[in-house]
Amino acid sequence: MSSSEVSALKKHPCPECGGDAEWDAAKKALACPFCGTVLPWTDGEDPMGAAIVEHDLESTLVAIPDASHGLQAEKKSVRCESCRAISIFDPTRAAQRCDFCGSPAIVPVDDLKDAITPESLLPAAIPQPQVRDQLRQWYGSRWFAPNKLKSLALTDTLTGIYLPYWTFDAQVDADWTAESGYYYYETETYRDSNGKTQTRQVRRTRWENSSGSVSHFFDDDAVPGTVGVHTALLRKVEPFPTLTDLKSYDPAYVRGWTVERYQVDLRQASETSKQQMDAAMYQLCSREVPGDTHRNLDVSSFYQARTFKHILVPVWLATYTYGTKSFQVVVNGYTGKMAGEHPLSWIKITLAVLAVMMLVLVILVLANR
């Protein structure tokens, strides 16, 4: 276990009641969850609180041929046998349920090693009471959810979690070639249904070869390293403002929160980031092609100055089971943006479809009178 994680798991007793202090997003400080006492703490007082560094990607990948090994920073972790999420927190929690899917099948994992440990994070800024209110409103606004779900308003499973993310920088220079299409119109003669001769304007396209180049700097292109939170939900609550608001890692920020260990390693994440950048460069190049339309766009990109950071970002996660299926609701712990899953009431959907059909039928009857 790294020294920063040892510090994160150590007790930080409240001087008033002896309770274990946690990071309070509303107070932006360490506070006792029992008596509310705010503990003295200043941002960056931990020795880990150094400047945020961009690491050279290529040299790191060479130094870590197998992404499951490398710097050999041992960690105490627990793994969910259901969703496979691996979390870093007090091992005594191994007897409880998974914060991601609710499964009780959590086992200690003592021999995992991380090649890279997080050096910076976004401190949680949205307090739990605010998120609970959001959750209740969200449950109440799901029109096609079963009534039972709305009455439950499940907020008791709400958990604060720091998720692993990778961010990548790169200078990309691209050359492109394409065929540019220019519209022009010709007059065409034809016979209508009555046999009369008519004329009309017909659009044609003139194709010409074209080429050019585009340069773009990508700053903090983000790739999730989590498997615990459903990717589709996570993408809906992004972005996390990593460009402006990152803080150097300090164990005070994560006290009282679950921290997930990355399972999308650096090599996988860098490939995903390159695919994202390739897609973005294709769109940038397509905007540069002259003419009214284009076809056969080919883009050749050259990458340099590729760097990365491994960071943690906060989310509030509510996981619940309805019937036999597990659902998640995710709230961005820094911006408050929210996305969720819920079961559907097929009775309500059927009634809604029938109501629409009846309305259409009434309109057609009235229109034919």
C-alpha positions as CSV (number, residue, x, y, z in Angstrom):
1,M,0.0,0.0,0.0
2,S,1.4,3.4,-0.9
3,S,2.0,6.0,1.8
4,S,-0.8,8.2,0.6
5,E,-3.3,5.4,0.8
6,V,-2.0,4.5,4.3
7,S,-2.8,8.1,5.3
8,A,-6.2,7.9,3.6
9,L,-7.2,4.8,5.6
10,K,-5.9,6.0,9.0
11,K,-8.3,7.4,11.5
12,H,-8.6,11.1,11.7
13,P,-10.3,11.5,15.1
14,C,-12.6,14.5,16.0
15,P,-11.1,16.4,18.9
16,E,-14.6,16.9,20.3
17,C,-16.3,13.5,20.2
18,G,-13.6,11.1,18.9
19,G,-15.5,10.2,15.7
20,D,-13.6,9.6,12.5
21,A,-13.6,12.8,10.4
22,E,-14.6,12.7,6.7
23,W,-14.3,15.1,3.7
24,D,-17.4,17.4,3.8
25,A,-18.2,18.8,0.3
26,A,-20.4,21.6,1.7
27,K,-17.8,22.9,4.1
28,K,-14.9,22.0,1.8
29,A,-13.0,20.7,4.8
30,L,-12.5,17.7,7.1
31,A,-15.5,17.5,9.4
32,C,-16.9,15.1,11.9
33,P,-20.1,13.4,10.6
34,F,-21.4,13.0,14.1
35,C,-21.0,16.3,15.8
36,G,-20.2,18.6,12.9
37,T,-16.9,19.8,14.2
38,V,-14.6,21.2,11.4
39,L,-11.0,20.0,11.8
40,P,-8.1,22.3,11.0
41,W,-6.7,21.5,7.6
42,T,-5.2,23.5,4.8
43,D,-5.2,22.5,1.1
44,G,-1.9,20.9,0.2
45,E,-0.5,20.4,3.7
46,D,0.1,16.7,3.0
47,P,3.6,15.9,1.5
48,M,1.8,14.5,-1.5
49,G,0.4,17.9,-2.3
50,A,3.0,18.7,-5.0
51,A,2.6,20.4,-8.3
52,I,0.4,18.6,-10.8
53,V,2.6,16.9,-13.4
54,E,2.1,15.7,-16.9
55,H,3.9,12.5,-17.6
56,D,5.4,11.5,-20.9
57,L,3.3,8.8,-22.3
58,E,5.7,6.9,-24.6
59,S,8.5,6.5,-22.1
60,T,6.0,5.4,-19.4
61,L,4.5,2.7,-21.7
62,V,8.0,1.5,-22.5
63,A,8.8,1.3,-18.8
64,I,5.6,-0.6,-18.1
65,P,5.4,-3.4,-20.8
66,D,2.7,-5.2,-18.8
67,A,0.2,-2.6,-17.4
68,S,-0.5,-4.8,-14.4
69,H,3.0,-4.3,-13.1
70,G,5.5,-1.4,-13.0
71,L,6.0,0.9,-10.0
72,Q,4.8,-2.0,-7.8
73,A,2.8,0.2,-5.4
74,E,1.0,-2.5,-3.4
75,K,-2.6,-1.8,-2.5
76,K,-5.2,-3.3,-0.1
77,S,-8.3,-3.7,-2.2
78,V,-11.6,-5.5,-2.3
79,R,-13.2,-6.8,-5.5
80,C,-16.9,-7.4,-6.3
81,E,-17.4,-10.8,-7.8
82,S,-20.5,-9.6,-9.6
83,C,-19.5,-6.4,-11.4
84,R,-15.7,-6.9,-11.0
85,A,-15.2,-3.4,-9.6
86,I,-12.1,-3.1,-7.4
87,S,-12.3,-0.5,-4.6
88,I,-9.7,0.8,-2.2
89,F,-11.0,1.3,1.3
90,D,-11.0,-0.1,4.8
91,P,-10.8,-3.9,4.3
92,T,-13.3,-4.5,7.1
93,R,-15.9,-3.4,4.6
94,A,-15.4,-6.6,2.7
95,A,-18.3,-8.1,4.5
96,Q,-20.7,-5.4,3.2
97,R,-22.2,-4.8,-0.2
98,C,-20.6,-3.5,-3.4
99,D,-21.1,0.3,-3.7
100,F,-21.5,-0.1,-7.5
101,C,-24.0,-2.9,-8.0
102,G,-25.2,-3.8,-4.5
103,S,-23.9,-7.4,-4.6
104,P,-22.9,-8.9,-1.3
105,A,-20.2,-11.0,-3.1
106,I,-17.2,-8.8,-2.1
107,V,-13.8,-10.5,-1.4
108,P,-10.5,-9.1,-0.2
109,V,-7.8,-8.9,-2.8
110,D,-4.3,-8.7,-1.3
111,D,-2.0,-9.2,-4.2
112,L,-3.0,-6.5,-6.7
113,K,-0.4,-4.1,-7.8
114,D,-0.8,-0.7,-9.5
115,A,1.7,0.6,-12.0
116,I,0.5,4.2,-11.6
117,T,-1.0,5.9,-8.6
118,P,-3.2,9.0,-8.8
119,E,-1.4,12.3,-8.1
120,S,-4.3,14.7,-8.4
121,L,-8.1,14.9,-8.0
122,L,-11.2,17.0,-8.1
123,P,-12.4,17.6,-4.6
124,A,-16.1,16.7,-4.0
125,A,-18.1,20.0,-4.1
126,I,-21.7,18.8,-4.0
127,P,-22.9,17.9,-0.5
128,Q,-24.9,14.7,0.2
129,P,-28.1,16.4,1.4
130,Q,-28.3,18.3,-2.0
131,V,-27.9,15.0,-3.8
132,R,-30.6,13.3,-1.8
133,D,-33.0,16.1,-2.7
134,Q,-32.0,15.7,-6.4
135,L,-32.6,12.0,-6.2
136,R,-36.1,12.4,-4.7
137,Q,-37.0,14.8,-7.4
138,W,-35.6,12.5,-10.1
139,Y,-37.5,9.5,-8.8
140,G,-40.7,11.5,-8.7
141,S,-40.3,12.8,-12.3
142,R,-40.0,9.3,-13.9
143,W,-43.4,9.1,-15.6
144,F,-43.0,5.6,-17.0
145,A,-41.4,4.1,-13.9
146,P,-43.5,1.9,-11.7
147,N,-45.4,3.7,-8.9
148,K,-43.7,1.6,-6.3
149,L,-40.3,2.9,-7.3
150,K,-41.4,6.5,-6.9
151,S,-42.8,5.8,-3.4
152,L,-39.6,4.2,-2.4
153,A,-37.4,7.1,-3.5
154,L,-34.3,5.1,-2.8
155,T,-31.7,7.4,-1.3
156,D,-30.3,5.2,1.4
157,T,-27.9,3.5,-1.0
158,L,-26.2,6.8,-1.9
159,T,-22.4,6.5,-1.7
160,G,-19.6,9.0,-2.4
161,I,-17.0,7.4,-4.7
162,Y,-13.8,8.7,-6.3
163,L,-13.5,7.2,-9.8
164,P,-10.2,6.7,-11.6
165,Y,-9.7,8.7,-14.8
166,W,-6.9,9.2,-17.3
167,T,-6.4,12.5,-19.1
168,F,-4.2,12.9,-22.2
169,D,-2.5,15.8,-23.9
170,A,-1.2,15.7,-27.5
171,Q,-0.1,17.9,-30.3
172,V,-1.7,16.5,-33.5
173,D,-0.8,17.6,-37.0
174,A,-3.0,16.1,-39.7
175,D,-2.8,16.1,-43.6
176,W,-6.0,15.5,-45.4
177,T,-7.2,14.8,-49.0
178,A,-10.7,14.7,-50.3
179,E,-13.0,15.3,-53.2
180,S,-14.8,18.6,-52.9
181,G,-18.2,18.8,-54.4
182,Y,-19.6,22.0,-55.8
183,Y,-23.3,22.3,-56.6
184,Y,-24.6,23.7,-59.9
185,Y,-28.0,23.5,-61.5
186,E,-29.2,22.5,-65.0
187,T,-32.5,23.0,-66.6
188,E,-34.2,19.7,-67.4
189,T,-37.2,19.1,-69.7
190,Y,-39.8,16.5,-68.7
191,R,-43.5,15.6,-69.3
192,D,-46.0,15.8,-66.4
193,S,-48.8,13.4,-65.7
194,N,-51.0,15.2,-68.3
195,G,-48.4,14.8,-71.0
196,K,-47.5,18.4,-71.1
197,T,-43.9,19.5,-71.4
198,Q,-42.4,21.1,-68.3
199,T,-39.0,22.3,-67.2
200,R,-37.3,22.1,-63.8
201,Q,-34.0,22.9,-62.1
202,V,-31.9,19.8,-61.3
203,R,-29.0,20.0,-58.9
204,R,-25.7,18.5,-60.1
205,T,-22.3,18.2,-58.4
206,R,-18.9,19.0,-59.8
207,W,-16.1,17.1,-58.1
208,E,-12.6,18.4,-57.6
209,N,-9.6,17.1,-55.7
210,S,-8.6,19.1,-52.6
211,S,-6.1,18.8,-49.8
212,G,-4.9,20.7,-46.7
213,S,-3.6,20.4,-43.1
214,V,-4.9,21.0,-39.6
215,S,-3.0,21.3,-36.3
216,H,-4.7,20.9,-33.0
217,F,-3.6,20.6,-29.3
218,F,-5.7,18.3,-27.2
219,D,-5.7,19.2,-23.5
220,D,-7.0,16.7,-20.9
221,D,-8.8,14.4,-23.2
222,A,-10.6,12.2,-20.6
223,V,-10.9,8.4,-20.5
224,P,-12.7,6.7,-17.6
225,G,-10.7,4.0,-15.8
226,T,-13.7,2.6,-14.0
227,V,-15.8,-0.5,-14.6
228,G,-18.0,0.0,-11.6
229,V,-20.2,2.8,-13.0
230,H,-22.1,2.2,-16.2
231,T,-20.2,4.0,-19.0
232,A,-23.3,5.4,-20.7
233,L,-24.4,7.1,-17.4
234,L,-20.9,8.4,-16.7
235,R,-20.6,10.0,-20.2
236,K,-23.9,11.8,-19.5
237,V,-22.6,13.5,-16.3
238,E,-19.3,14.6,-17.9
239,P,-17.4,16.8,-18.2
240,F,-15.3,17.1,-15.1
241,P,-13.5,20.4,-15.1
242,T,-10.0,18.9,-15.0
243,L,-8.3,21.7,-16.9
244,T,-9.0,24.4,-14.2
245,D,-9.9,22.8,-10.9
246,L,-7.6,19.8,-10.2
247,K,-5.9,19.7,-6.9
248,S,-2.8,17.8,-5.9
249,Y,-3.7,14.6,-4.2
250,D,-4.2,14.9,-0.4
251,P,-5.6,12.0,1.7
252,A,-7.9,14.4,3.4
253,Y,-10.1,14.7,0.3
254,V,-10.9,11.0,0.1
255,R,-11.5,10.3,3.8
256,G,-15.0,8.8,4.2
257,W,-15.2,8.1,0.5
258,T,-14.8,4.9,-1.5
259,V,-11.9,5.0,-4.0
260,E,-12.1,2.7,-7.1
261,R,-8.9,1.2,-8.5
262,Y,-8.5,1.6,-12.2
263,Q,-9.2,-1.5,-14.3
264,V,-8.8,0.3,-17.7
265,D,-5.0,0.4,-17.6
266,L,-2.8,3.1,-19.2
267,R,-2.2,1.2,-22.5
268,Q,-5.9,0.6,-23.0
269,A,-6.8,4.2,-22.0
270,S,-4.1,5.7,-24.4
271,E,-5.6,3.7,-27.3
272,T,-9.1,4.9,-26.4
273,S,-7.8,8.4,-26.2
274,K,-6.1,8.2,-29.6
275,Q,-9.4,6.9,-31.1
276,Q,-11.2,9.9,-29.6
277,M,-8.6,12.3,-30.9
278,D,-8.6,10.6,-34.4
279,A,-12.4,11.1,-34.5
280,A,-12.0,14.7,-33.5
281,M,-9.3,15.4,-36.0
282,Y,-11.5,13.8,-38.8
283,Q,-14.3,16.3,-37.8
284,L,-11.9,19.2,-37.8
285,C,-10.5,18.3,-41.2
286,S,-14.0,17.8,-42.6
287,R,-14.8,21.4,-41.7
288,E,-11.8,22.5,-43.7
289,V,-12.8,20.8,-47.0
290,P,-14.0,23.5,-49.4
291,G,-17.1,23.3,-51.5
292,D,-20.7,22.4,-50.7
293,T,-20.1,18.8,-49.9
294,H,-17.3,16.3,-50.0
295,R,-16.5,12.6,-50.2
296,N,-13.5,10.2,-49.8
297,L,-12.0,12.2,-47.0
298,D,-8.7,10.7,-45.9
299,V,-6.8,12.0,-42.8
300,S,-3.2,11.2,-41.8
301,S,-2.4,12.3,-38.3
302,F,1.0,12.7,-36.6
303,Y,1.1,12.7,-32.8
304,Q,3.8,14.3,-30.7
305,A,4.3,15.6,-27.1
306,R,1.8,12.9,-25.8
307,T,1.5,13.2,-22.0
308,F,-1.0,11.8,-19.4
309,K,-2.2,12.2,-15.8
310,H,-4.0,9.6,-13.6
311,I,-6.6,11.4,-11.6
312,L,-9.6,10.8,-9.3
313,V,-13.0,12.4,-9.8
314,P,-16.0,12.4,-7.4
315,V,-19.4,11.0,-8.1
316,W,-22.4,10.2,-5.9
317,L,-23.8,6.8,-6.8
318,A,-27.1,5.3,-5.9
319,T,-27.5,1.6,-6.7
320,Y,-30.8,-0.2,-6.3
321,T,-32.4,-3.5,-7.4
322,Y,-35.9,-3.7,-8.8
323,G,-37.1,-7.2,-9.5
324,T,-34.0,-9.1,-10.6
325,K,-32.1,-6.2,-12.3
326,S,-29.7,-3.7,-10.8
327,F,-30.0,0.0,-11.7
328,Q,-27.7,3.0,-11.1
329,V,-28.2,6.8,-10.6
330,V,-25.0,8.9,-10.9
331,V,-24.4,12.5,-9.9
332,N,-21.3,14.4,-10.8
333,G,-19.8,15.2,-7.4
334,Y,-18.3,18.5,-8.6
335,T,-21.0,20.0,-11.0
336,G,-24.2,18.2,-9.8
337,K,-25.1,16.9,-13.2
338,M,-27.2,13.8,-13.0
339,A,-28.1,10.7,-15.0
340,G,-29.9,7.5,-14.0
341,E,-31.5,4.2,-15.0
342,H,-34.9,3.0,-13.9
343,P,-37.3,0.2,-14.7
344,L,-40.3,0.7,-17.0
345,S,-43.9,0.1,-16.2
346,W,-45.3,-1.6,-19.4
347,I,-48.8,-1.0,-18.1
348,K,-48.2,2.8,-18.2
349,I,-46.5,2.6,-21.6
350,T,-49.3,0.5,-23.1
351,L,-51.9,3.0,-21.7
352,A,-49.9,5.9,-23.1
353,V,-49.7,4.3,-26.6
354,L,-53.5,3.6,-26.5
355,A,-54.2,7.2,-25.5
356,V,-52.1,8.5,-28.5
357,M,-53.8,6.1,-30.9
358,M,-57.2,7.2,-29.6
359,L,-56.2,10.9,-30.1
360,V,-55.0,10.2,-33.6
361,L,-58.2,8.4,-34.4
362,V,-60.4,11.3,-33.1
363,I,-58.4,13.8,-35.2
364,L,-58.8,11.6,-38.3
365,V,-62.6,11.3,-37.7
366,L,-63.0,15.0,-37.3
367,A,-60.9,15.8,-40.3
368,N,-63.0,13.5,-42.5
369,R,-66.3,15.2,-41.5
